[in-house]
Amino acid sequence: MKRIYDLIIIGAGPAGITAAVYAARKKIDILVVTKDIGGQAARSGDIQNYTGYQFISGPELAEKFEEHMRKFNFNIKENEEVTKLVAKQNNFLVKTDKNSYWAKTVIVASGKKSRELGVSGEKEFKNKGLVY
């Protein structure tokens, strides 16, 4: 018999983790599926515009996200990329590059990916004044 979660959250950046913490506090049966924890924040240099921190590095902030998230008892599948989301049989089928999962509800918090411009000097100035 297939397991059907109440909620699957796709992504574990700031939005996905916040949604997961809220759902876990309400005792909702959830699964978080993500390639990595922290999202774009984890790949950022210095962050000075995140409420609660005057200054924090991206990797440090991602670590704080993970610490907070791990205090709650819910399932997380890391290193899995969602390849397909299908509404099926009054539920949702979430397919990844490794598995398939079912849920009554899905939150897509997949974030964004920076696009490099390919201009000269871009690599040397990344996170040194050049941000995406």
One Martini backbone bead per residue (centre of mass of N, CA, C, O) as a GRO file, in nm:
protein
  132
    1MET     BB    1   0.096   0.037   0.023
    2LYS     BB    2   0.068   0.361  -0.022
    3ARG     BB    3   0.196   0.654   0.079
    4ILE     BB    4   0.015   0.945   0.217
    5TYR     BB    5   0.073   1.257   0.246
    6ASP     BB    6  -0.037   1.558   0.343
    7LEU     BB    7   0.263   1.685   0.275
    8ILE     BB    8   0.460   1.832   0.017
    9ILE     BB    9   0.788   1.976  -0.001
   10ILE     BB   10   0.950   2.170  -0.246
   11GLY     BB   11   1.210   2.253  -0.082
   12ALA     BB   12   1.499   2.408   0.137
   13GLY     BB   13   1.454   2.691   0.180
   14PRO     BB   14   1.313   2.940   0.342
   15ALA     BB   15   1.020   2.862   0.254
   16GLY     BB   16   1.024   2.552   0.298
   17ILE     BB   17   1.110   2.554   0.596
   18THR     BB   18   0.880   2.724   0.704
   19ALA     BB   19   0.654   2.535   0.616
   20ALA     BB   20   0.757   2.286   0.774
   21VAL     BB   21   0.745   2.403   1.058
   22TYR     BB   22   0.447   2.471   1.063
   23ALA     BB   23   0.343   2.184   1.002
   24ALA     BB   24   0.484   2.036   1.238
   25ARG     BB   25   0.342   2.199   1.466
   26LYS     BB   26   0.054   2.069   1.347
   27LYS     BB   27   0.101   1.757   1.287
   28ILE     BB   28   0.184   1.716   0.998
   29ASP     BB   29   0.231   1.495   0.736
   30ILE     BB   30   0.563   1.525   0.614
   31LEU     BB   31   0.757   1.608   0.312
   32VAL     BB   32   1.089   1.677   0.213
   33VAL     BB   33   1.214   1.783  -0.108
   34THR     BB   34   1.573   1.797  -0.194
   35LYS     BB   35   1.884   1.886  -0.299
   36ASP     BB   36   1.912   2.123  -0.078
   37ILE     BB   37   2.006   2.314   0.196
   38GLY     BB   38   1.912   2.675   0.163
   39GLY     BB   39   1.964   2.732  -0.116
   40GLN     BB   40   2.075   3.029  -0.225
   41ALA     BB   41   2.189   3.110   0.050
   42ALA     BB   42   2.422   2.891   0.053
   43ARG     BB   43   2.559   3.053  -0.213
   44SER     BB   44   2.615   3.294  -0.054
   45GLY     BB   45   2.770   3.524   0.088
   46ASP     BB   46   2.695   3.804   0.217
   47ILE     BB   47   2.442   3.873   0.467
   48GLN     BB   48   2.236   4.191   0.537
   49ASN     BB   49   1.895   4.122   0.476
   50TYR     BB   50   1.828   3.936   0.731
   51THR     BB   51   1.622   3.897   0.963
   52GLY     BB   52   1.822   3.893   1.273
   53TYR     BB   53   2.076   3.973   1.085
   54GLN     BB   54   2.339   4.175   1.016
   55PHE     BB   55   2.543   3.921   0.977
   56ILE     BB   56   2.580   3.654   0.727
   57SER     BB   57   2.649   3.372   0.590
   58GLY     BB   58   2.520   3.151   0.383
   59PRO     BB   59   2.616   2.886   0.522
   60GLU     BB   60   2.524   2.973   0.807
   61LEU     BB   61   2.224   3.004   0.743
   62ALA     BB   62   2.179   2.714   0.647
   63GLU     BB   63   2.255   2.591   0.920
   64LYS     BB   64   2.024   2.723   1.078
   65PHE     BB   65   1.798   2.599   0.922
   66GLU     BB   66   1.870   2.304   0.986
   67GLU     BB   67   1.855   2.318   1.291
   68HIS     BB   68   1.560   2.398   1.306
   69MET     BB   69   1.438   2.164   1.140
   70ARG     BB   70   1.558   1.918   1.321
   71LYS     BB   71   1.358   1.974   1.573
   72PHE     BB   72   1.169   1.830   1.381
   73ASN     BB   73   0.941   1.558   1.302
   74PHE     BB   74   1.043   1.490   0.977
   75ASN     BB   75   1.060   1.422   0.649
   76ILE     BB   76   1.367   1.388   0.448
   77LYS     BB   77   1.485   1.438   0.104
   78GLU     BB   78   1.794   1.431  -0.007
   79ASN     BB   79   1.928   1.445  -0.319
   80GLU     BB   80   1.652   1.529  -0.472
   81GLU     BB   81   1.494   1.558  -0.789
   82VAL     BB   82   1.235   1.701  -0.930
   83THR     BB   83   1.055   1.588  -1.237
   84LYS     BB   84   0.746   1.548  -1.127
   85LEU     BB   85   0.399   1.679  -1.130
   86VAL     BB   86   0.088   1.504  -1.043
   87ALA     BB   87  -0.246   1.490  -1.084
   88LYS     BB   88  -0.391   1.209  -0.893
   89GLN     BB   89  -0.643   1.067  -0.746
   90ASN     BB   90  -0.682   1.328  -0.548
   91ASN     BB   91  -0.372   1.366  -0.583
   92PHE     BB   92  -0.009   1.362  -0.560
   93LEU     BB   93   0.264   1.316  -0.779
   94VAL     BB   94   0.610   1.275  -0.684
   95LYS     BB   95   0.887   1.291  -0.889
   96THR     BB   96   1.210   1.161  -0.894
   97ASP     BB   97   1.536   1.048  -0.955
   98LYS     BB   98   1.455   0.801  -0.723
   99ASN     BB   99   1.137   0.858  -0.663
  100SER     BB  100   0.801   0.816  -0.525
  101TYR     BB  101   0.528   1.038  -0.420
  102TRP     BB  102   0.252   1.104  -0.197
  103ALA     BB  103  -0.019   1.362  -0.184
  104LYS     BB  104  -0.265   1.592  -0.093
  105THR     BB  105  -0.032   1.814  -0.079
  106VAL     BB  106   0.149   2.096  -0.238
  107ILE     BB  107   0.463   2.268  -0.207
  108VAL     BB  108   0.628   2.510  -0.407
  109ALA     BB  109   0.988   2.580  -0.309
  110SER     BB  110   1.227   2.607  -0.549
  111GLY     BB  111   1.304   2.877  -0.630
  112LYS     BB  112   1.619   2.996  -0.751
  113LYS     BB  113   1.844   3.060  -1.026
  114SER     BB  114   2.128   3.166  -1.117
  115ARG     BB  115   2.245   3.374  -1.391
  116GLU     BB  116   2.492   3.389  -1.582
  117LEU     BB  117   2.637   3.618  -1.821
  118GLY     BB  118   2.943   3.596  -1.946
  119VAL     BB  119   3.128   3.818  -1.845
  120SER     BB  120   3.381   4.000  -1.785
  121GLY     BB  121   3.466   3.948  -1.437
  122GLU     BB  122   3.249   3.773  -1.298
  123LYS     BB  123   3.410   3.565  -1.127
  124GLU     BB  124   3.594   3.771  -0.961
  125PHE     BB  125   3.313   3.943  -0.853
  126LYS     BB  126   3.179   3.733  -0.707
  127ASN     BB  127   3.071   3.842  -0.399
  128LYS     BB  128   3.221   4.147  -0.480
  129GLY     BB  129   2.940   4.314  -0.581
  130LEU     BB  130   2.842   4.062  -0.735
  131VAL     BB  131   2.500   3.992  -0.771
  132TYR     BB  132   2.176   3.797  -0.804
   0.00000   0.00000   0.00000
